[in-house]
Amino acid sequence: VLLEILLGYLWRWGNGQAMSFLSIQIMPPFGRFPTSTVGILHWLHQWNGWLIIVLATGHALAACFHYFILRDNVFQRMLLTGNVSDEYGK
C-alpha cells in the first residue's frame, strides 16, 4: 500500500502537477520526468492498485472459507479476549 502511495506521488510530480494532501498543496520537489518514465510510473501505479485489490479479495474469500466451509475457530482466535484456547496457545 505504501508503494502505491509513493508511485502515485511520483507519477503526479513527474507530470509537473502538485499534490493536494489535507487541503495543502505540495509542489513537485523536482523537475518533470521524461514521458516514457511517467508512462512506466502510471503503469506500475495501476498494476500495483489491482494487485492490492486482488490480494484483499483473496484474503476476504479465505476468511469466508474458514468461517462457512471449515467452520473452525479462526475468528475467535483473532479476538483480543484471549479466552479461546487451541493447540498453539495453551
PyMOL Python script that loads the backbone (N, CA, C, O; Angstrom):
from pymol import cmd

cmd.read_pdbstr("""\
ATOM      1  N   VAL A   1       0.836  -1.190   0.000  1.00  0.00           N
ATOM      2  CA  VAL A   1       0.000   0.000   0.000  1.00  0.00           C
ATOM      3  C   VAL A   1       0.879   1.252   0.000  1.00  0.00           C
ATOM      4  O   VAL A   1       0.573   2.231  -0.680  1.00  0.00           O
ATOM      5  N   LEU A   2       1.966   1.215   0.762  1.00  0.00           N
ATOM      6  CA  LEU A   2       2.872   2.367   0.771  1.00  0.00           C
ATOM      7  C   LEU A   2       3.507   2.587  -0.598  1.00  0.00           C
ATOM      8  O   LEU A   2       3.729   3.727  -1.007  1.00  0.00           O
ATOM      9  N   LEU A   3       3.800   1.497  -1.305  1.00  0.00           N
ATOM     10  CA  LEU A   3       4.333   1.618  -2.653  1.00  0.00           C
ATOM     11  C   LEU A   3       3.323   2.295  -3.583  1.00  0.00           C
ATOM     12  O   LEU A   3       3.705   3.073  -4.457  1.00  0.00           O
ATOM     13  N   GLU A   4       2.049   1.999  -3.393  1.00  0.00           N
ATOM     14  CA  GLU A   4       1.003   2.614  -4.209  1.00  0.00           C
ATOM     15  C   GLU A   4       0.972   4.124  -3.996  1.00  0.00           C
ATOM     16  O   GLU A   4       0.822   4.890  -4.948  1.00  0.00           O
ATOM     17  N   ILE A   5       1.113   4.541  -2.752  1.00  0.00           N
ATOM     18  CA  ILE A   5       1.140   5.972  -2.445  1.00  0.00           C
ATOM     19  C   ILE A   5       2.362   6.624  -3.087  1.00  0.00           C
ATOM     20  O   ILE A   5       2.254   7.674  -3.720  1.00  0.00           O
ATOM     21  N   LEU A   6       3.526   5.993  -2.919  1.00  0.00           N
ATOM     22  CA  LEU A   6       4.754   6.534  -3.486  1.00  0.00           C
ATOM     23  C   LEU A   6       4.670   6.638  -5.006  1.00  0.00           C
ATOM     24  O   LEU A   6       5.066   7.650  -5.584  1.00  0.00           O
ATOM     25  N   LEU A   7       4.154   5.592  -5.654  1.00  0.00           N
ATOM     26  CA  LEU A   7       4.017   5.627  -7.120  1.00  0.00           C
ATOM     27  C   LEU A   7       3.056   6.722  -7.563  1.00  0.00           C
ATOM     28  O   LEU A   7       3.285   7.372  -8.583  1.00  0.00           O
ATOM     29  N   GLY A   8       1.987   6.931  -6.808  1.00  0.00           N
ATOM     30  CA  GLY A   8       1.032   7.991  -7.139  1.00  0.00           C
ATOM     31  C   GLY A   8       1.664   9.368  -7.057  1.00  0.00           C
ATOM     32  O   GLY A   8       1.461  10.205  -7.935  1.00  0.00           O
ATOM     33  N   TYR A   9       2.435   9.602  -5.996  1.00  0.00           N
ATOM     34  CA  TYR A   9       3.123  10.890  -5.872  1.00  0.00           C
ATOM     35  C   TYR A   9       4.135  11.082  -6.996  1.00  0.00           C
ATOM     36  O   TYR A   9       4.184  12.142  -7.620  1.00  0.00           O
ATOM     37  N   LEU A  10       4.948  10.047  -7.254  1.00  0.00           N
ATOM     38  CA  LEU A  10       5.947  10.171  -8.312  1.00  0.00           C
ATOM     39  C   LEU A  10       5.310  10.397  -9.671  1.00  0.00           C
ATOM     40  O   LEU A  10       5.819  11.170 -10.482  1.00  0.00           O
ATOM     41  N   TRP A  11       4.194   9.720  -9.918  1.00  0.00           N
ATOM     42  CA  TRP A  11       3.504   9.866 -11.204  1.00  0.00           C
ATOM     43  C   TRP A  11       3.013  11.302 -11.389  1.00  0.00           C
ATOM     44  O   TRP A  11       3.227  11.907 -12.440  1.00  0.00           O
ATOM     45  N   ARG A  12       2.347  11.849 -10.350  1.00  0.00           N
ATOM     46  CA  ARG A  12       1.835  13.214 -10.448  1.00  0.00           C
ATOM     47  C   ARG A  12       2.964  14.225 -10.527  1.00  0.00           C
ATOM     48  O   ARG A  12       2.947  15.120 -11.373  1.00  0.00           O
ATOM     49  N   TRP A  13       3.951  14.081  -9.637  1.00  0.00           N
ATOM     50  CA  TRP A  13       5.061  15.028  -9.626  1.00  0.00           C
ATOM     51  C   TRP A  13       5.878  14.918 -10.914  1.00  0.00           C
ATOM     52  O   TRP A  13       6.393  15.923 -11.405  1.00  0.00           O
ATOM     53  N   GLY A  14       5.999  13.712 -11.463  1.00  0.00           N
ATOM     54  CA  GLY A  14       6.716  13.535 -12.725  1.00  0.00           C
ATOM     55  C   GLY A  14       6.046  14.263 -13.872  1.00  0.00           C
ATOM     56  O   GLY A  14       6.702  14.643 -14.842  1.00  0.00           O
ATOM     57  N   ASN A  15       4.725  14.461 -13.763  1.00  0.00           N
ATOM     58  CA  ASN A  15       3.978  15.233 -14.758  1.00  0.00           C
ATOM     59  C   ASN A  15       4.057  16.728 -14.493  1.00  0.00           C
ATOM     60  O   ASN A  15       3.555  17.520 -15.290  1.00  0.00           O
ATOM     61  N   GLY A  16       4.682  17.130 -13.385  1.00  0.00           N
ATOM     62  CA  GLY A  16       4.762  18.542 -13.045  1.00  0.00           C
ATOM     63  C   GLY A  16       3.533  19.053 -12.330  1.00  0.00           C
ATOM     64  O   GLY A  16       3.339  20.265 -12.246  1.00  0.00           O
ATOM     65  N   GLN A  17       2.694  18.167 -11.810  1.00  0.00           N
ATOM     66  CA  GLN A  17       1.466  18.560 -11.127  1.00  0.00           C
ATOM     67  C   GLN A  17       1.674  18.534  -9.611  1.00  0.00           C
ATOM     68  O   GLN A  17       2.417  17.705  -9.084  1.00  0.00           O
ATOM     69  N   ALA A  18       1.013  19.447  -8.934  1.00  0.00           N
ATOM     70  CA  ALA A  18       1.068  19.481  -7.477  1.00  0.00           C
ATOM     71  C   ALA A  18       0.128  18.424  -6.901  1.00  0.00           C
ATOM     72  O   ALA A  18      -0.855  18.040  -7.536  1.00  0.00           O
ATOM     73  N   MET A  19       0.439  17.964  -5.700  1.00  0.00           N
ATOM     74  CA  MET A  19      -0.427  17.024  -4.983  1.00  0.00           C
ATOM     75  C   MET A  19      -1.128  17.775  -3.873  1.00  0.00           C
ATOM     76  O   MET A  19      -0.549  18.672  -3.260  1.00  0.00           O
ATOM     77  N   SER A  20      -2.374  17.414  -3.610  1.00  0.00           N
ATOM     78  CA  SER A  20      -3.120  18.011  -2.524  1.00  0.00           C
ATOM     79  C   SER A  20      -3.289  16.974  -1.428  1.00  0.00           C
ATOM     80  O   SER A  20      -3.848  15.902  -1.655  1.00  0.00           O
ATOM     81  N   PHE A  21      -2.803  17.299  -0.241  1.00  0.00           N
ATOM     82  CA  PHE A  21      -2.910  16.400   0.912  1.00  0.00           C
ATOM     83  C   PHE A  21      -3.467  17.206   2.074  1.00  0.00           C
ATOM     84  O   PHE A  21      -2.823  18.141   2.550  1.00  0.00           O
ATOM     85  N   LEU A  22      -4.673  16.844   2.536  1.00  0.00           N
ATOM     86  CA  LEU A  22      -5.360  17.570   3.611  1.00  0.00           C
ATOM     87  C   LEU A  22      -5.468  19.056   3.272  1.00  0.00           C
ATOM     88  O   LEU A  22      -5.213  19.916   4.115  1.00  0.00           O
ATOM     89  N   SER A  23      -5.844  19.340   2.041  1.00  0.00           N
ATOM     90  CA  SER A  23      -6.023  20.693   1.513  1.00  0.00           C
ATOM     91  C   SER A  23      -4.730  21.503   1.488  1.00  0.00           C
ATOM     92  O   SER A  23      -4.774  22.731   1.412  1.00  0.00           O
ATOM     93  N   ILE A  24      -3.602  20.842   1.550  1.00  0.00           N
ATOM     94  CA  ILE A  24      -2.305  21.515   1.452  1.00  0.00           C
ATOM     95  C   ILE A  24      -1.691  21.127   0.113  1.00  0.00           C
ATOM     96  O   ILE A  24      -1.529  19.943  -0.185  1.00  0.00           O
ATOM     97  N   GLN A  25      -1.354  22.120  -0.681  1.00  0.00           N
ATOM     98  CA  GLN A  25      -0.744  21.860  -1.975  1.00  0.00           C
ATOM     99  C   GLN A  25       0.741  21.554  -1.784  1.00  0.00           C
ATOM    100  O   GLN A  25       1.471  22.349  -1.191  1.00  0.00           O
ATOM    101  N   ILE A  26       1.183  20.408  -2.284  1.00  0.00           N
ATOM    102  CA  ILE A  26       2.586  20.021  -2.219  1.00  0.00           C
ATOM    103  C   ILE A  26       3.134  20.080  -3.640  1.00  0.00           C
ATOM    104  O   ILE A  26       2.779  19.275  -4.502  1.00  0.00           O
ATOM    105  N   MET A  27       3.991  21.038  -3.852  1.00  0.00           N
ATOM    106  CA  MET A  27       4.556  21.232  -5.183  1.00  0.00           C
ATOM    107  C   MET A  27       5.601  20.156  -5.465  1.00  0.00           C
ATOM    108  O   MET A  27       6.189  19.607  -4.534  1.00  0.00           O
ATOM    109  N   PRO A  28       5.837  19.848  -6.748  1.00  0.00           N
ATOM    110  CA  PRO A  28       6.844  18.839  -7.092  1.00  0.00           C
ATOM    111  C   PRO A  28       8.239  19.261  -6.612  1.00  0.00           C
ATOM    112  O   PRO A  28       8.665  20.389  -6.859  1.00  0.00           O
ATOM    113  N   PRO A  29       8.944  18.362  -5.934  1.00  0.00           N
ATOM    114  CA  PRO A  29      10.273  18.719  -5.439  1.00  0.00           C
ATOM    115  C   PRO A  29      11.359  18.620  -6.511  1.00  0.00           C
ATOM    116  O   PRO A  29      12.521  18.924  -6.241  1.00  0.00           O
ATOM    117  N   PHE A  30      10.993  18.199  -7.719  1.00  0.00           N
ATOM    118  CA  PHE A  30      11.959  18.043  -8.798  1.00  0.00           C
ATOM    119  C   PHE A  30      11.274  18.376 -10.108  1.00  0.00           C
ATOM    120  O   PHE A  30      10.063  18.593 -10.147  1.00  0.00           O
ATOM    121  N   GLY A  31      12.048  18.417 -11.177  1.00  0.00           N
ATOM    122  CA  GLY A  31      11.511  18.761 -12.496  1.00  0.00           C
ATOM    123  C   GLY A  31      10.697  17.624 -13.100  1.00  0.00           C
ATOM    124  O   GLY A  31      10.566  16.542 -12.529  1.00  0.00           O
ATOM    125  N   ARG A  32      10.163  17.913 -14.265  1.00  0.00           N
ATOM    126  CA  ARG A  32       9.347  16.911 -14.971  1.00  0.00           C
ATOM    127  C   ARG A  32      10.204  15.737 -15.412  1.00  0.00           C
ATOM    128  O   ARG A  32      11.374  15.893 -15.763  1.00  0.00           O
ATOM    129  N   PHE A  33       9.588  14.544 -15.386  1.00  0.00           N
ATOM    130  CA  PHE A  33      10.250  13.337 -15.863  1.00  0.00           C
ATOM    131  C   PHE A  33      10.025  13.197 -17.366  1.00  0.00           C
ATOM    132  O   PHE A  33       9.099  13.800 -17.906  1.00  0.00           O
ATOM    133  N   PRO A  34      10.852  12.415 -18.044  1.00  0.00           N
ATOM    134  CA  PRO A  34      10.571  12.108 -19.452  1.00  0.00           C
ATOM    135  C   PRO A  34       9.226  11.378 -19.593  1.00  0.00           C
ATOM    136  O   PRO A  34       8.772  10.703 -18.669  1.00  0.00           O
ATOM    137  N   THR A  35       8.616  11.525 -20.741  1.00  0.00           N
ATOM    138  CA  THR A  35       7.294  10.936 -20.986  1.00  0.00           C
ATOM    139  C   THR A  35       7.300   9.424 -20.774  1.00  0.00           C
ATOM    140  O   THR A  35       6.337   8.873 -20.242  1.00  0.00           O
ATOM    141  N   SER A  36       8.367   8.754 -21.182  1.00  0.00           N
ATOM    142  CA  SER A  36       8.420   7.300 -21.008  1.00  0.00           C
ATOM    143  C   SER A  36       8.452   6.914 -19.524  1.00  0.00           C
ATOM    144  O   SER A  36       7.839   5.923 -19.126  1.00  0.00           O
ATOM    145  N   THR A  37       9.161   7.693 -18.712  1.00  0.00           N
ATOM    146  CA  THR A  37       9.217   7.417 -17.272  1.00  0.00           C
ATOM    147  C   THR A  37       7.859   7.631 -16.630  1.00  0.00           C
ATOM    148  O   THR A  37       7.440   6.839 -15.786  1.00  0.00           O
ATOM    149  N   VAL A  38       7.168   8.691 -17.019  1.00  0.00           N
ATOM    150  CA  VAL A  38       5.828   8.956 -16.486  1.00  0.00           C
ATOM    151  C   VAL A  38       4.884   7.826 -16.886  1.00  0.00           C
ATOM    152  O   VAL A  38       4.044   7.410 -16.088  1.00  0.00           O
ATOM    153  N   GLY A  39       5.014   7.330 -18.108  1.00  0.00           N
ATOM    154  CA  GLY A  39       4.181   6.213 -18.560  1.00  0.00           C
ATOM    155  C   GLY A  39       4.431   4.952 -17.747  1.00  0.00           C
ATOM    156  O   GLY A  39       3.491   4.240 -17.394  1.00  0.00           O
ATOM    157  N   ILE A  40       5.688   4.676 -17.453  1.00  0.00           N
ATOM    158  CA  ILE A  40       6.027   3.495 -16.639  1.00  0.00           C
ATOM    159  C   ILE A  40       5.480   3.653 -15.223  1.00  0.00           C
ATOM    160  O   ILE A  40       4.933   2.704 -14.660  1.00  0.00           O
ATOM    161  N   LEU A  41       5.625   4.849 -14.642  1.00  0.00           N
ATOM    162  CA  LEU A  41       5.092   5.085 -13.295  1.00  0.00           C
ATOM    163  C   LEU A  41       3.573   4.903 -13.265  1.00  0.00           C
ATOM    164  O   LEU A  41       3.030   4.329 -12.321  1.00  0.00           O
ATOM    165  N   HIS A  42       2.896   5.394 -14.299  1.00  0.00           N
ATOM    166  CA  HIS A  42       1.439   5.227 -14.369  1.00  0.00           C
ATOM    167  C   HIS A  42       1.065   3.758 -14.468  1.00  0.00           C
ATOM    168  O   HIS A  42       0.136   3.303 -13.800  1.00  0.00           O
ATOM    169  N   TRP A  43       1.785   3.017 -15.300  1.00  0.00           N
ATOM    170  CA  TRP A  43       1.520   1.587 -15.475  1.00  0.00           C
ATOM    171  C   TRP A  43       1.752   0.838 -14.157  1.00  0.00           C
ATOM    172  O   TRP A  43       0.931   0.012 -13.758  1.00  0.00           O
ATOM    173  N   LEU A  44       2.872   1.129 -13.483  1.00  0.00           N
ATOM    174  CA  LEU A  44       3.151   0.476 -12.194  1.00  0.00           C
ATOM    175  C   LEU A  44       2.104   0.833 -11.144  1.00  0.00           C
ATOM    176  O   LEU A  44       1.693  -0.019 -10.355  1.00  0.00           O
ATOM    177  N   HIS A  45       1.674   2.094 -11.136  1.00  0.00           N
ATOM    178  CA  HIS A  45       0.654   2.540 -10.186  1.00  0.00           C
ATOM    179  C   HIS A  45      -0.654   1.777 -10.396  1.00  0.00           C
ATOM    180  O   HIS A  45      -1.283   1.344  -9.431  1.00  0.00           O
ATOM    181  N   GLN A  46      -1.059   1.612 -11.644  1.00  0.00           N
ATOM    182  CA  GLN A  46      -2.305   0.887 -11.934  1.00  0.00           C
ATOM    183  C   GLN A  46      -2.198  -0.589 -11.554  1.00  0.00           C
ATOM    184  O   GLN A  46      -3.098  -1.122 -10.904  1.00  0.00           O
ATOM    185  N   TRP A  47      -1.121  -1.251 -11.945  1.00  0.00           N
ATOM    186  CA  TRP A  47      -0.990  -2.678 -11.661  1.00  0.00           C
ATOM    187  C   TRP A  47      -0.813  -2.947 -10.173  1.00  0.00           C
ATOM    188  O   TRP A  47      -1.310  -3.955  -9.670  1.00  0.00           O
ATOM    189  N   ASN A  48      -0.126  -2.083  -9.471  1.00  0.00           N
ATOM    190  CA  ASN A  48       0.003  -2.240  -8.026  1.00  0.00           C
ATOM    191  C   ASN A  48      -1.358  -2.078  -7.348  1.00  0.00           C
ATOM    192  O   ASN A  48      -1.664  -2.785  -6.388  1.00  0.00           O
ATOM    193  N   GLY A  49      -2.164  -1.157  -7.844  1.00  0.00           N
ATOM    194  CA  GLY A  49      -3.523  -0.994  -7.305  1.00  0.00           C
ATOM    195  C   GLY A  49      -4.364  -2.245  -7.506  1.00  0.00           C
ATOM    196  O   GLY A  49      -5.076  -2.672  -6.597  1.00  0.00           O
ATOM    197  N   TRP A  50      -4.282  -2.833  -8.700  1.00  0.00           N
ATOM    198  CA  TRP A  50      -5.028  -4.066  -8.955  1.00  0.00           C
ATOM    199  C   TRP A  50      -4.504  -5.224  -8.106  1.00  0.00           C
ATOM    200  O   TRP A  50      -5.279  -6.075  -7.669  1.00  0.00           O
ATOM    201  N   LEU A  51      -3.203  -5.258  -7.876  1.00  0.00           N
ATOM    202  CA  LEU A  51      -2.639  -6.293  -7.013  1.00  0.00           C
ATOM    203  C   LEU A  51      -3.186  -6.176  -5.595  1.00  0.00           C
ATOM    204  O   LEU A  51      -3.496  -7.189  -4.968  1.00  0.00           O
ATOM    205  N   ILE A  52      -3.308  -4.964  -5.087  1.00  0.00           N
ATOM    206  CA  ILE A  52      -3.869  -4.749  -3.757  1.00  0.00           C
ATOM    207  C   ILE A  52      -5.315  -5.240  -3.713  1.00  0.00           C
ATOM    208  O   ILE A  52      -5.718  -5.890  -2.748  1.00  0.00           O
ATOM    209  N   ILE A  53      -6.089  -4.938  -4.738  1.00  0.00           N
ATOM    210  CA  ILE A  53      -7.486  -5.367  -4.783  1.00  0.00           C
ATOM    211  C   ILE A  53      -7.587  -6.888  -4.821  1.00  0.00           C
ATOM    212  O   ILE A  53      -8.415  -7.470  -4.120  1.00  0.00           O
ATOM    213  N   VAL A  54      -6.754  -7.537  -5.632  1.00  0.00           N
ATOM    214  CA  VAL A  54      -6.787  -8.999  -5.747  1.00  0.00           C
ATOM    215  C   VAL A  54      -6.383  -9.654  -4.425  1.00  0.00           C
ATOM    216  O   VAL A  54      -7.019 -10.615  -3.993  1.00  0.00           O
ATOM    217  N   LEU A  55      -5.337  -9.145  -3.785  1.00  0.00           N
ATOM    218  CA  LEU A  55      -4.904  -9.716  -2.505  1.00  0.00           C
ATOM    219  C   LEU A  55      -5.952  -9.523  -1.413  1.00  0.00           C
ATOM    220  O   LEU A  55      -6.187 -10.433  -0.619  1.00  0.00           O
ATOM    221  N   ALA A  56      -6.583  -8.351  -1.363  1.00  0.00           N
ATOM    222  CA  ALA A  56      -7.623  -8.109  -0.363  1.00  0.00           C
ATOM    223  C   ALA A  56      -8.835  -9.009  -0.607  1.00  0.00           C
ATOM    224  O   ALA A  56      -9.424  -9.525   0.343  1.00  0.00           O
ATOM    225  N   THR A  57      -9.209  -9.198  -1.864  1.00  0.00           N
ATOM    226  CA  THR A  57     -10.331 -10.083  -2.189  1.00  0.00           C
ATOM    227  C   THR A  57     -10.010 -11.524  -1.822  1.00  0.00           C
ATOM    228  O   THR A  57     -10.853 -12.224  -1.261  1.00  0.00           O
ATOM    229  N   GLY A  58      -8.794 -11.974  -2.136  1.00  0.00           N
ATOM    230  CA  GLY A  58      -8.382 -13.327  -1.766  1.00  0.00           C
ATOM    231  C   GLY A  58      -8.383 -13.527  -0.261  1.00  0.00           C
ATOM    232  O   GLY A  58      -8.768 -14.588   0.230  1.00  0.00           O
ATOM    233  N   HIS A  59      -7.956 -12.518   0.465  1.00  0.00           N
ATOM    234  CA  HIS A  59      -7.938 -12.591   1.924  1.00  0.00           C
ATOM    235  C   HIS A  59      -9.366 -12.717   2.473  1.00  0.00           C
ATOM    236  O   HIS A  59      -9.626 -13.516   3.373  1.00  0.00           O
ATOM    237  N   ALA A  60     -10.283 -11.919   1.921  1.00  0.00           N
ATOM    238  CA  ALA A  60     -11.678 -11.988   2.356  1.00  0.00           C
ATOM    239  C   ALA A  60     -12.303 -13.337   2.005  1.00  0.00           C
ATOM    240  O   ALA A  60     -13.063 -13.892   2.799  1.00  0.00           O
ATOM    241  N   LEU A  61     -11.991 -13.866   0.824  1.00  0.00           N
ATOM    242  CA  LEU A  61     -12.523 -15.177   0.439  1.00  0.00           C
ATOM    243  C   LEU A  61     -11.966 -16.288   1.323  1.00  0.00           C
ATOM    244  O   LEU A  61     -12.682 -17.233   1.656  1.00  0.00           O
ATOM    245  N   ALA A  62     -10.699 -16.181   1.704  1.00  0.00           N
ATOM    246  CA  ALA A  62     -10.117 -17.168   2.621  1.00  0.00           C
ATOM    247  C   ALA A  62     -10.805 -17.108   3.975  1.00  0.00           C
ATOM    248  O   ALA A  62     -11.051 -18.147   4.588  1.00  0.00           O
ATOM    249  N   ALA A  63     -11.118 -15.907   4.452  1.00  0.00           N
ATOM    250  CA  ALA A  63     -11.832 -15.770   5.721  1.00  0.00           C
ATOM    251  C   ALA A  63     -13.219 -16.395   5.625  1.00  0.00           C
ATOM    252  O   ALA A  63     -13.652 -17.090   6.544  1.00  0.00           O
ATOM    253  N   CYS A  64     -13.919 -16.152   4.519  1.00  0.00           N
ATOM    254  CA  CYS A  64     -15.243 -16.762   4.331  1.00  0.00           C
ATOM    255  C   CYS A  64     -15.136 -18.280   4.251  1.00  0.00           C
ATOM    256  O   CYS A  64     -15.998 -18.988   4.772  1.00  0.00           O
ATOM    257  N   PHE A  65     -14.102 -18.782   3.612  1.00  0.00           N
ATOM    258  CA  PHE A  65     -13.897 -20.232   3.523  1.00  0.00           C
ATOM    259  C   PHE A  65     -13.718 -20.837   4.915  1.00  0.00           C
ATOM    260  O   PHE A  65     -14.299 -21.877   5.224  1.00  0.00           O
ATOM    261  N   HIS A  66     -12.918 -20.189   5.744  1.00  0.00           N
ATOM    262  CA  HIS A  66     -12.712 -20.686   7.109  1.00  0.00           C
ATOM    263  C   HIS A  66     -14.019 -20.642   7.908  1.00  0.00           C
ATOM    264  O   HIS A  66     -14.320 -21.565   8.664  1.00  0.00           O
ATOM    265  N   TYR A  67     -14.786 -19.574   7.739  1.00  0.00           N
ATOM    266  CA  TYR A  67     -15.991 -19.402   8.551  1.00  0.00           C
ATOM    267  C   TYR A  67     -17.135 -20.305   8.089  1.00  0.00           C
ATOM    268  O   TYR A  67     -17.781 -20.949   8.915  1.00  0.00           O
ATOM    269  N   PHE A  68     -17.393 -20.358   6.775  1.00  0.00           N
ATOM    270  CA  PHE A  68     -18.569 -21.067   6.279  1.00  0.00           C
ATOM    271  C   PHE A  68     -18.297 -22.522   5.906  1.00  0.00           C
ATOM    272  O   PHE A  68     -19.178 -23.364   6.086  1.00  0.00           O
ATOM    273  N   ILE A  69     -17.125 -22.845   5.400  1.00  0.00           N
ATOM    274  CA  ILE A  69     -16.843 -24.197   4.926  1.00  0.00           C
ATOM    275  C   ILE A  69     -16.153 -25.027   6.009  1.00  0.00           C
ATOM    276  O   ILE A  69     -16.646 -26.089   6.390  1.00  0.00           O
ATOM    277  N   LEU A  70     -15.021 -24.544   6.501  1.00  0.00           N
ATOM    278  CA  LEU A  70     -14.281 -25.306   7.507  1.00  0.00           C
ATOM    279  C   LEU A  70     -14.913 -25.227   8.894  1.00  0.00           C
ATOM    280  O   LEU A  70     -14.760 -26.137   9.710  1.00  0.00           O
ATOM    281  N   ARG A  71     -15.620 -24.136   9.150  1.00  0.00           N
ATOM    282  CA  ARG A  71     -16.282 -23.892  10.441  1.00  0.00           C
ATOM    283  C   ARG A  71     -15.303 -24.061  11.615  1.00  0.00           C
ATOM    284  O   ARG A  71     -15.638 -24.643  12.647  1.00  0.00           O
ATOM    285  N   ASP A  72     -14.096 -23.539  11.426  1.00  0.00           N
ATOM    286  CA  ASP A  72     -13.125 -23.587  12.523  1.00  0.00           C
ATOM    287  C   ASP A  72     -13.205 -22.288  13.329  1.00  0.00           C
ATOM    288  O   ASP A  72     -14.031 -21.425  13.034  1.00  0.00           O
ATOM    289  N   ASN A  73     -12.367 -22.152  14.324  1.00  0.00           N
ATOM    290  CA  ASN A  73     -12.471 -21.006  15.229  1.00  0.00           C
ATOM    291  C   ASN A  73     -11.393 -19.954  14.952  1.00  0.00           C
ATOM    292  O   ASN A  73     -10.829 -19.376  15.882  1.00  0.00           O
ATOM    293  N   VAL A  74     -11.113 -19.714  13.679  1.00  0.00           N
ATOM    294  CA  VAL A  74     -10.093 -18.728  13.327  1.00  0.00           C
ATOM    295  C   VAL A  74     -10.501 -17.336  13.800  1.00  0.00           C
ATOM    296  O   VAL A  74      -9.673 -16.605  14.343  1.00  0.00           O
ATOM    297  N   PHE A  75     -11.747 -16.965  13.607  1.00  0.00           N
ATOM    298  CA  PHE A  75     -12.190 -15.632  14.021  1.00  0.00           C
ATOM    299  C   PHE A  75     -12.138 -15.481  15.535  1.00  0.00           C
ATOM    300  O   PHE A  75     -11.749 -14.425  16.034  1.00  0.00           O
ATOM    301  N   GLN A  76     -12.513 -16.493  16.258  1.00  0.00           N
ATOM    302  CA  GLN A  76     -12.470 -16.415  17.719  1.00  0.00           C
ATOM    303  C   GLN A  76     -11.028 -16.293  18.211  1.00  0.00           C
ATOM    304  O   GLN A  76     -10.770 -15.596  19.192  1.00  0.00           O
ATOM    305  N   ARG A  77     -10.091 -16.961  17.546  1.00  0.00           N
ATOM    306  CA  ARG A  77      -8.688 -16.872  17.950  1.00  0.00           C
ATOM    307  C   ARG A  77      -8.111 -15.489  17.677  1.00  0.00           C
ATOM    308  O   ARG A  77      -7.135 -15.093  18.312  1.00  0.00           O
ATOM    309  N   MET A  78      -8.697 -14.753  16.746  1.00  0.00           N
ATOM    310  CA  MET A  78      -8.195 -13.421  16.432  1.00  0.00           C
ATOM    311  C   MET A  78      -8.696 -12.371  17.420  1.00  0.00           C
ATOM    312  O   MET A  78      -8.144 -11.272  17.471  1.00  0.00           O
ATOM    313  N   LEU A  79      -9.712 -12.679  18.195  1.00  0.00           N
ATOM    314  CA  LEU A  79     -10.222 -11.721  19.173  1.00  0.00           C
ATOM    315  C   LEU A  79      -9.194 -11.498  20.271  1.00  0.00           C
ATOM    316  O   LEU A  79      -8.406 -12.390  20.586  1.00  0.00           O
ATOM    317  N   LEU A  80      -9.204 -10.320  20.843  1.00  0.00           N
ATOM    318  CA  LEU A  80      -8.232  -9.978  21.870  1.00  0.00           C
ATOM    319  C   LEU A  80      -8.653 -10.436  23.261  1.00  0.00           C
ATOM    320  O   LEU A  80      -7.967 -10.137  24.238  1.00  0.00           O
ATOM    321  N   THR A  81      -9.761 -11.150  23.367  1.00  0.00           N
ATOM    322  CA  THR A  81     -10.231 -11.566  24.689  1.00  0.00           C
ATOM    323  C   THR A  81      -9.331 -12.623  25.301  1.00  0.00           C
ATOM    324  O   THR A  81      -9.153 -12.647  26.519  1.00  0.00           O
ATOM    325  N   GLY A  82      -8.766 -13.488  24.492  1.00  0.00           N
ATOM    326  CA  GLY A  82      -7.820 -14.484  24.973  1.00  0.00           C
ATOM    327  C   GLY A  82      -8.450 -15.637  25.719  1.00  0.00           C
ATOM    328  O   GLY A  82      -7.739 -16.382  26.393  1.00  0.00           O
ATOM    329  N   ASN A  83      -9.768 -15.816  25.624  1.00  0.00           N
ATOM    330  CA  ASN A  83     -10.406 -16.901  26.360  1.00  0.00           C
ATOM    331  C   ASN A  83     -10.609 -18.148  25.516  1.00  0.00           C
ATOM    332  O   ASN A  83     -11.161 -19.129  26.014  1.00  0.00           O
ATOM    333  N   VAL A  84     -10.191 -18.149  24.274  1.00  0.00           N
ATOM    334  CA  VAL A  84     -10.301 -19.341  23.428  1.00  0.00           C
ATOM    335  C   VAL A  84      -8.922 -19.963  23.316  1.00  0.00           C
ATOM    336  O   VAL A  84      -7.983 -19.332  22.831  1.00  0.00           O
ATOM    337  N   SER A  85      -8.805 -21.194  23.763  1.00  0.00           N
ATOM    338  CA  SER A  85      -7.502 -21.856  23.681  1.00  0.00           C
ATOM    339  C   SER A  85      -7.507 -22.831  22.509  1.00  0.00           C
ATOM    340  O   SER A  85      -8.557 -23.325  22.098  1.00  0.00           O
ATOM    341  N   ASP A  86      -6.350 -23.091  21.994  1.00  0.00           N
ATOM    342  CA  ASP A  86      -6.189 -24.059  20.918  1.00  0.00           C
ATOM    343  C   ASP A  86      -4.880 -24.810  21.157  1.00  0.00           C
ATOM    344  O   ASP A  86      -4.233 -24.635  22.190  1.00  0.00           O
ATOM    345  N   GLU A  87      -4.505 -25.630  20.210  1.00  0.00           N
ATOM    346  CA  GLU A  87      -3.300 -26.433  20.395  1.00  0.00           C
ATOM    347  C   GLU A  87      -2.028 -25.580  20.349  1.00  0.00           C
ATOM    348  O   GLU A  87      -0.963 -26.046  20.755  1.00  0.00           O
ATOM    349  N   TYR A  88      -2.123 -24.335  19.859  1.00  0.00           N
ATOM    350  CA  TYR A  88      -0.937 -23.497  19.741  1.00  0.00           C
ATOM    351  C   TYR A  88      -0.742 -22.592  20.968  1.00  0.00           C
ATOM    352  O   TYR A  88       0.390 -22.333  21.376  1.00  0.00           O
ATOM    353  N   GLY A  89      -1.831 -22.122  21.543  1.00  0.00           N
ATOM    354  CA  GLY A  89      -1.723 -21.109  22.593  1.00  0.00           C
ATOM    355  C   GLY A  89      -2.176 -21.569  23.948  1.00  0.00           C
ATOM    356  O   GLY A  89      -2.962 -20.880  24.597  1.00  0.00           O
ATOM    357  N   LYS A  90      -1.714 -22.697  24.394  1.00  0.00           N
ATOM    358  CA  LYS A  90      -2.129 -23.220  25.701  1.00  0.00           C
ATOM    359  C   LYS A  90      -1.390 -22.557  26.828  1.00  0.00           C
ATOM    360  O   LYS A  90      -1.620 -22.881  27.993  1.00  0.00           O
TER     361      LYS A  90
END
""", "prot")
cmd.dss("prot")
cmd.show_as("cartoon", "prot")
cmd.util.cbc("prot")
cmd.orient("prot")
